[in-house]
Amino acid sequence: MTTSPATDAAVSLLAELLANGVRDVVLSPGSRSQALALAAARLADDGALRLHVRIDERVAGFTALGIARETGVPAAVVCTSGTAVANLLPATMEAFHAGVPLLLLTADRPPELRGVGANQATIQPGLFDPWVRAAVDAPVPGDGDWRGLAAAAVAAAMGVADTAVVPGVAGPVHLNLPSREPLSGALSALDVHPGDAPVASAPDPVVLPRGPRTVVLAGADAGSPAEELAHAADWPLIAEVVSGARFGRRLVHGYRRLLSRDDLGGRIERVVVFGHPTLSREAARLLSRQDVEVVAVRRGGEELDLNGRSRAVAAVAVAPGEPDREWLGQWMRASAAEAVDLSEHAPDAEALASTDFAARREAVRAELDAVRRPLDRERLVDAVWRATWPHDRLVFGSSRLVRVADEVLGGKKVPVHANRGLAGIDGTIATATGIAVASQAAGAPGVTRVLLGDLAFLHDVGALLLPSGEQEPRLQVIVGNDGGGTIFDGLEVASSAPAAHLDRVFYTPHGVRLEHLALAYGWEYQRVTTRTALDQALTSPRGGRQLIEVPLAR
């Protein structure tokens, strides 16, 4: 076989990615990217990297995003030229706003074939510029080489490059990789030495005085640092369900109602924010208040500054001193009164064993009613929350269900993911698949559960397709199906638009048979209507991919 400069460059690039900690490559098939694809396949055969193949570039992008979300290390996504590149834009935007490291390796035509009407040639350099930490239009192999590109790209994606816009803040990086024919050839010897990704040094924290009446607000991707600060400072912790910080002794239940109270939310003087809060208008109003000092720990591509005077910091700590126990006590007492208990009452053993026929009959009837009670949104989210443990992963889609979960679920320390950087409906199943394959690598235990509505499910139905030759992840997709976009019920349009227009252009009702989709894509399917059946479906010892449909009332 003839040699190819494109192949030699691809091998050197992937070897350098491995040396800098990258272990996962997601690719979609295409002609112009064949050198990268064949090099990746060879390295996967040798066990040097994990290769994930997806026919749809949008699915590929979100799968890579999910892997990077879980591992904290960039995953590389490879595609051919033309419209394939544009399909990576949604995942790139989410990665930028959420602060997730991601590497875009887009194959391209050489410069002489750009702008002259050549097939599958468009303007790829600069396509992602508003949303990437760095972008390089590489030289054509033979005119130059790709040495050093991978190391610089990983450093920029991890936020540790000398040129980092915001040191320590991760994000996507674009390497546009043009090549000339022959596009592939004999693979050169693969000299691979896997290494570790660079890690940003811990920043010096800004030390906050205890004085002002303070709450800690944890949004998406906040993680345990939010709980740790609240615990150390004895400040109330307002944690969204997607924050990964919804646990601990300072957790506030029913925070939306408490933020609306003049004697609690109205007296807040300072908010320390971790992550990206997006799930409640009450939190947005708090962060927009001119009389509140907002200190936001920077994570994503944009600073949080809804009131025009917020302060972005890299890390935060609390000064020594006595806590304001009166302030904390007011919140904790109010929180206890707001806690929601959705568990079923224990059976009335005394009545069930009674010799009084009427009493025994009523007890039996009560038990049967509990078993047969139809699921609603509150019991659905509660069942999924209770079934999930620290070795599992829980992914929320941008559906009505995540807001219900945020309102009613209590504290629990479980790994939670959600694409709330832009809170888009797209890519949820693909992201969850990436999280599943990453968290279950090397035989790790656990199940990845993704909870979403029917429209979010249908928006990403292509992600149900997985290659037969890849390891099948343990993945449960739980779809709350109310036949349309009832999330719009809570918006102004529900009271202002004509009913027919509201139904057609917002609710978008459908009659899709989800079991037929499951069959077509090779997923196990269950339709459950009661809490007992759902508990069994979630906790039964089954492997592989499960689609669980829960019909819900409009």
C-alpha positions in Angstrom: 0.0 0.0 0.0 1.2 3.5 -0.8 2.1 5.9 1.9 0.0 9.0 2.6 1.1 12.3 4.3 -2.5 12.5 5.6 -2.2 9.1 7.3 1.2 9.9 8.9 -0.2 13.2 10.2 -3.3 11.5 11.6 -1.2 8.9 13.4 1.0 11.5 15.0 -1.9 13.7 16.0 -3.8 10.8 17.7 -0.6 9.6 19.4 -0.1 13.1 20.8 -3.7 13.2 22.0 -3.1 10.0 23.9 0.1 11.3 25.4 -1.9 14.3 26.7 -4.6 12.2 28.4 -7.3 11.8 25.8 -8.7 8.3 25.8 -12.0 8.5 23.9 -12.6 9.3 20.2 -16.1 9.6 18.7 -16.3 9.6 15.0 -18.8 9.7 12.1 -17.8 8.1 8.8 -16.7 10.2 5.8 -14.3 10.3 3.0 -12.2 13.3 3.9 -11.6 12.1 7.5 -10.6 8.5 6.5 -7.0 8.9 7.6 -8.1 9.9 11.1 -10.7 7.1 11.2 -8.4 4.4 10.2 -5.7 5.5 12.6 -8.3 5.6 15.4 -9.5 2.1 14.5 -6.0 0.7 14.6 -5.3 2.4 18.0 -8.6 1.0 19.3 -7.6 -2.5 18.2 -4.4 -2.1 20.1 -6.3 -1.1 23.2 -4.7 2.4 23.3 -8.0 4.3 23.0 -11.8 3.8 23.2 -13.5 4.3 19.8 -17.2 5.1 19.5 -18.7 5.3 16.0 -21.9 7.2 15.3 -23.5 7.8 11.9 -25.0 11.2 12.9 -22.5 13.9 13.7 -24.9 15.7 16.0 -25.2 12.5 18.0 -21.5 12.1 17.9 -20.9 15.6 19.3 -23.2 15.1 22.2 -21.8 11.6 22.9 -18.3 13.2 23.1 -19.8 15.9 25.4 -21.2 13.2 27.7 -17.9 11.4 27.9 -16.1 14.7 28.7 -18.8 15.6 31.3 -18.2 12.4 33.2 -14.4 12.2 32.9 -13.5 15.8 33.1 -11.0 15.1 30.2 -11.6 16.2 26.6 -13.1 13.6 24.2 -12.2 14.1 20.6 -15.0 14.0 17.9 -14.0 13.4 14.3 -16.0 14.2 11.2 -15.6 14.7 7.5 -16.0 18.1 5.7 -19.1 20.1 4.7 -22.4 19.9 6.6 -21.0 17.3 8.9 -19.0 20.0 10.6 -22.1 22.2 11.2 -23.8 19.3 13.0 -21.3 19.6 15.8 -22.4 23.2 16.6 -25.1 22.4 19.2 -22.8 20.3 21.3 -20.0 22.9 20.9 -22.3 25.7 22.1 -23.4 23.6 25.1 -19.8 22.7 26.0 -18.8 26.4 25.8 -21.5 27.6 28.1 -21.2 24.6 30.5 -17.4 24.7 30.7 -16.9 21.1 29.3 -13.6 20.3 27.5 -14.2 19.0 24.0 -12.0 18.6 20.9 -13.4 19.1 17.4 -11.3 17.4 14.7 -12.9 18.4 11.4 -11.5 17.2 8.2 -11.4 19.7 5.3 -10.5 20.2 1.7 -7.1 21.9 1.0 -7.0 25.7 0.5 -7.0 25.4 -3.3 -10.4 23.7 -3.2 -12.1 26.2 -0.9 -14.3 28.9 -2.4 -14.2 27.4 -5.9 -17.4 25.2 -5.8 -15.6 22.0 -5.0 -17.8 19.2 -3.6 -18.4 19.1 0.2 -16.2 22.2 0.6 -17.4 25.2 2.7 -16.1 27.8 5.1 -14.9 25.7 8.0 -12.2 27.8 9.6 -13.8 30.2 12.1 -17.1 28.3 12.0 -17.1 27.8 15.8 -15.1 30.9 16.8 -17.6 32.5 19.2 -17.8 29.2 21.2 -14.2 27.8 21.3 -11.2 28.4 23.5 -8.9 28.0 20.6 -9.1 27.4 16.8 -6.5 26.3 14.4 -6.7 25.8 10.6 -3.8 23.3 10.3 -1.4 23.1 7.4 -2.0 20.5 4.8 0.2 17.4 5.6 3.3 17.6 3.3 3.2 21.5 3.4 3.6 21.3 7.1 2.9 18.9 10.0 0.5 18.6 12.8 3.0 18.1 15.6 2.2 20.1 18.7 -1.4 20.7 17.7 -2.8 18.1 20.1 -0.9 19.1 23.2 -1.9 22.8 22.7 -5.5 21.8 22.0 -5.8 19.7 25.2 -4.2 22.5 27.3 -6.6 25.1 25.9 -9.7 22.8 26.3 -8.7 22.2 30.0 -8.1 25.9 30.5 -4.5 25.5 31.5 -2.8 27.0 28.4 -0.7 30.1 28.8 -3.1 31.8 26.4 -6.3 30.7 28.2 -8.9 33.4 28.1 -10.1 32.4 31.6 -7.5 30.3 33.4 -9.0 27.1 34.8 -12.2 27.3 32.8 -12.6 24.4 30.3 -14.3 24.5 26.9 -14.2 23.3 23.3 -11.3 23.6 20.9 -11.5 23.4 17.1 -8.7 21.8 15.0 -9.6 22.1 11.3 -7.5 19.5 9.4 -7.2 19.8 5.6 -5.6 17.1 3.5 -4.9 16.2 -0.1 -5.3 12.9 -1.8 -4.2 10.2 -1.2 -6.4 10.5 1.9 -5.2 7.2 3.4 -2.3 4.8 3.0 -0.1 2.4 4.9 -0.1 3.1 8.6 3.3 3.9 9.9 4.6 2.3 13.1 2.4 3.5 16.0 4.7 4.7 18.8 2.1 5.5 21.5 2.8 6.5 25.1 -0.4 7.3 26.9 -0.1 10.1 29.5 -2.3 12.2 31.7 -4.2 15.4 30.8 -2.8 18.6 32.3 -4.6 19.9 35.4 -5.1 23.5 36.3 -3.4 24.5 39.6 -5.8 25.3 42.4 -6.5 29.0 42.4 -6.2 31.1 45.5 -9.7 31.5 46.9 -11.3 34.9 47.6 -12.0 34.9 51.3 -15.5 36.3 52.1 -16.3 37.9 55.5 -19.2 36.4 57.4 -21.1 39.6 57.9 -23.9 39.9 55.3 -26.9 37.6 55.4 -25.7 35.0 52.8 -27.1 32.0 50.9 -25.2 29.6 48.7 -26.9 29.0 45.4 -25.9 25.9 43.5 -26.8 25.6 39.8 -26.1 23.0 37.2 -22.6 21.4 37.5 -21.9 23.1 40.9 -20.8 19.9 42.5 -19.7 19.3 46.1 -17.8 22.6 46.6 -21.1 24.4 47.0 -22.2 22.0 49.8 -18.7 22.3 51.4 -18.8 26.1 51.5 -22.4 26.1 53.0 -21.3 23.6 55.6 -18.1 25.5 56.5 -19.8 28.8 56.7 -23.2 27.7 58.1 -25.0 29.4 55.3 -28.3 28.0 53.8 -27.7 25.9 50.7 -30.2 26.4 47.8 -29.3 23.6 45.4 -31.0 22.8 42.1 -31.6 19.2 41.5 -29.1 19.2 38.6 -26.4 20.8 40.7 -24.8 17.7 42.2 -24.9 19.6 45.5 -28.3 18.7 46.7 -27.3 17.1 50.0 -26.0 18.0 53.4 -27.3 19.5 56.6 -27.6 23.0 55.2 -29.9 22.0 52.3 -33.0 24.1 51.9 -36.2 22.4 50.8 -38.9 24.2 48.9 -36.5 27.0 48.1 -38.7 28.6 45.5 -41.4 29.5 48.0 -38.9 30.5 50.6 -37.1 32.9 48.2 -40.5 34.5 47.6 -41.0 35.2 51.3 -40.2 38.7 52.5 -38.8 37.4 55.8 -36.4 35.1 54.1 -35.7 35.7 50.4 -36.4 39.4 50.8 -33.7 39.7 53.5 -30.8 38.1 51.6 -27.9 40.5 51.3 -25.3 38.2 49.5 -25.4 35.2 47.2 -22.5 32.9 46.5 -23.2 31.1 43.3 -21.7 27.9 42.0 -22.5 26.5 38.6 -25.3 27.8 36.4 -28.7 28.3 38.0 -31.5 28.0 35.4 -34.5 26.1 36.8 -36.5 28.8 38.7 -37.6 32.3 38.1 -37.2 33.0 41.8 -33.5 32.3 41.7 -33.2 34.5 38.5 -35.0 37.3 40.3 -32.7 37.0 43.3 -29.6 37.2 41.1 -31.1 40.2 39.3 -31.6 42.3 42.4 -29.6 45.5 42.7 -29.5 45.3 46.5 -27.9 41.9 46.6 -24.1 41.2 46.3 -23.5 38.3 43.9 -20.2 36.4 44.1 -20.1 33.8 41.2 -17.6 31.1 41.0 -16.7 31.0 37.3 -17.2 27.8 35.4 -18.6 28.3 31.9 -17.8 30.5 28.9 -19.7 33.5 30.2 -19.6 35.3 33.5 -22.9 35.2 35.5 -24.0 38.8 35.9 -27.7 39.3 35.9 -27.7 42.4 38.0 -24.8 44.2 36.3 -22.7 44.3 39.4 -21.9 40.6 40.1 -18.3 39.6 40.9 -16.7 36.5 39.1 -14.1 34.6 41.1 -12.1 31.4 40.5 -12.6 30.0 44.0 -14.1 31.2 47.3 -13.7 30.5 51.1 -15.2 31.9 54.3 -13.3 33.9 56.9 -13.0 32.6 60.4 -15.6 33.7 62.9 -18.9 33.0 64.5 -21.7 32.1 62.1 -25.1 33.9 62.1 -27.0 31.1 63.8 -30.3 33.1 63.8 -30.2 33.5 60.0 -29.4 29.9 59.5 -32.0 28.7 62.0 -34.8 30.7 60.3 -34.0 29.0 57.0 -33.7 25.5 58.5 -37.0 25.8 60.3 -38.8 27.0 57.2 -37.1 24.3 55.1 -38.3 21.5 57.4 -41.8 22.7 57.0 -41.4 22.6 53.2 -40.0 19.1 52.8 -42.1 16.8 50.6 -42.5 13.1 51.5 -43.8 11.1 48.5 -43.2 7.7 50.0 -46.2 5.4 50.4 -47.4 4.8 54.0 -46.5 1.5 55.5 -49.2 -1.1 55.5 -51.6 -1.0 58.5 -50.5 -4.4 59.9 -52.9 -4.2 62.8 -55.9 -3.6 60.6 -54.8 -6.3 58.1 -54.7 -8.8 60.9 -57.8 -7.6 62.6 -60.7 -10.0 63.3 -63.0 -7.1 62.4 -64.0 -7.8 58.8 -64.8 -4.2 57.9 -61.5 -2.9 59.3 -59.6 -5.7 57.5 -61.4 -5.0 54.2 -60.6 -1.3 54.4 -57.0 -2.0 55.0 -56.8 -4.4 52.1 -58.6 -1.8 49.9 -56.1 0.9 50.9 -53.2 -1.4 50.0 -54.7 -2.2 46.6 -55.3 1.4 45.9 -51.7 2.2 46.7 -50.5 -0.6 44.3 -52.9 0.5 41.5 -52.5 4.3 41.9 -51.5 5.8 38.5 -48.2 7.5 38.3 -48.0 11.3 38.2 -45.0 13.5 37.5 -44.1 13.8 41.2 -44.1 10.0 41.9 -42.2 9.4 38.7 -39.3 11.7 39.6 -39.4 10.4 43.2 -39.1 6.8 42.0 -36.1 7.5 39.7 -34.4 9.5 42.5 -34.9 6.7 45.1 -33.6 4.1 42.6 -30.3 5.9 42.0 -27.2 5.6 44.1 -23.6 6.9 44.1 -22.4 4.2 41.7 -25.1 5.2 39.3 -25.5 8.3 37.1 -28.7 10.4 36.7 -29.2 12.6 33.6 -32.1 15.1 33.4 -33.4 16.3 30.1 -34.6 19.8 29.6 -38.3 18.8 30.0 -41.0 19.6 32.4 -40.0 16.7 34.6 -36.7 18.4 35.7 -38.6 21.3 37.1 -41.0 19.0 38.9 -38.0 17.2 40.3 -36.5 20.5 41.4 -39.6 21.3 43.3 -40.3 18.1 45.2 -37.1 16.0 45.6 -35.1 16.0 48.8 -31.4 15.7 49.4 -29.3 12.8 48.1 -25.6 12.6 47.1 -25.7 11.1 43.7 -23.9 12.0 40.5 -26.2 14.2 38.4 -25.7 15.5 34.9 -27.8 17.8 32.7 -27.1 20.0 29.7 -28.1 23.3 31.3 -25.4 25.4 29.8 -28.0 26.5 27.2 -30.8 24.2 28.5 -31.5 22.9 25.0 -33.8 20.0 24.3 -31.3 18.4 21.9 -28.7 15.7 22.5 -30.0 14.3 25.8 -29.9 10.6 25.0 -26.5 11.0 23.2 -25.1 12.8 26.2 -26.4 10.2 28.6 -24.9 7.4 26.4 -21.5 9.2 26.6 -21.8 9.4 30.4 -22.8 5.7 30.5 -19.9 4.4 28.5 -17.4 6.6 30.4 -18.7 5.8 33.9 -18.9 2.1 33.1 -15.4 1.8 31.5 -13.1 -0.9 32.8 -16.1 -2.8 34.3 -17.2 -0.2 36.8 -20.7 -0.9 38.3 -23.8 1.2 38.0 -26.6 2.2 35.7 -27.1 5.5 33.9 -30.7 6.7 34.0 -31.9 9.5 31.8 -35.2 11.1 32.7 -36.9 13.2 30.0 -40.1 14.1 28.3 -41.5 12.7 25.1 -40.5 15.6 22.9 -36.9 15.6 24.2 -36.8 11.9 23.5 -38.1 12.3 20.0 -35.7 15.1 19.3 -32.7 12.7 19.9 -34.2 9.4 18.7 -31.2 8.9 16.4 -29.0 8.4 19.5 -30.8 5.1 20.1 -28.7 3.6 17.3 -25.5 1.9 18.7 -23.0 -0.2 16.7 -23.3 -3.9 17.3 -19.5 -4.2 17.8 -19.3 -1.8 20.8 -19.8 -2.6 24.4 -23.5 -2.1 25.3 -23.9 0.3 28.2 -26.3 -0.2 31.1 -28.7 2.6 30.2 -32.3 3.3 31.2 -34.1 5.9 29.3 -37.3 6.8 31.2 -39.8 8.8 29.1 -42.6 10.7 30.8 -45.0 10.7 27.9 -47.9 13.2 28.0 -48.2 13.4 24.2 -46.6 16.9 23.7 -44.8 19.9 25.1 -46.7 20.6 28.3 -43.7 22.5 29.6 -45.3 25.5 27.9 -48.2 25.3 30.4 -46.1 27.4 32.7 -45.3 30.2 30.2 -47.2 33.3 29.3 -48.1 31.9 26.0 -50.4 29.4 27.6 -52.8 32.2 28.7 -52.4 34.5 25.7 -52.4 32.3 22.5 -55.5 30.8 20.8 -56.0 27.2 21.9 -55.6 25.8 18.3 -52.4 27.8 17.8 -51.0 26.8 21.2 -51.6 23.2 20.4 -50.1 23.3 16.9 -47.0 25.3 17.3 -46.1 24.8 21.0 -47.6 21.6 22.4 -47.0 19.7 19.1 -49.0 16.6 20.0 -48.0 13.4 18.5 -49.1 9.7 18.3 -45.7 8.1 18.2 -45.6 4.5 19.3 -42.4 4.3 21.4 -42.4 0.6 21.6 -42.0 0.4 17.8 -39.0 2.7 18.0 -37.5 0.5 20.8 -38.0 -2.6 18.7 -36.4 -1.0 15.6 -33.3 0.1 17.5 -32.9 -3.1 19.5 -33.9 -1.7 23.0 -35.8 -3.6 25.6 -39.1 -1.8 26.1 -41.5 -1.6 29.1 -44.6 0.5 29.6 -45.5 1.1 33.2 -48.4 2.9 34.8 -48.1 2.3 38.5 -45.4 3.1 41.1 -44.9 -0.6 42.0 -44.3 -1.5 38.4 -41.9 1.4 37.9 -39.9 0.5 41.0 -39.6 -3.0 39.7 -38.5 -1.8 36.2 -35.9 0.5 37.6 -34.3 -2.0 40.0 -34.6 -5.3 38.2 -31.2 -6.8 37.6 -31.1 -6.3 33.8 -28.2 -5.3 31.6 -28.1 -3.4 28.4 -30.4 -0.7 27.1 -33.9 -0.2 28.4 -36.6 2.2 27.3 -39.2 2.7 30.0 -42.4 4.6 29.0 -44.6 6.2 31.6 -47.8 7.6 30.3 -48.8 10.9 32.0 -51.9 13.0 32.0 -51.9 16.2 30.0 
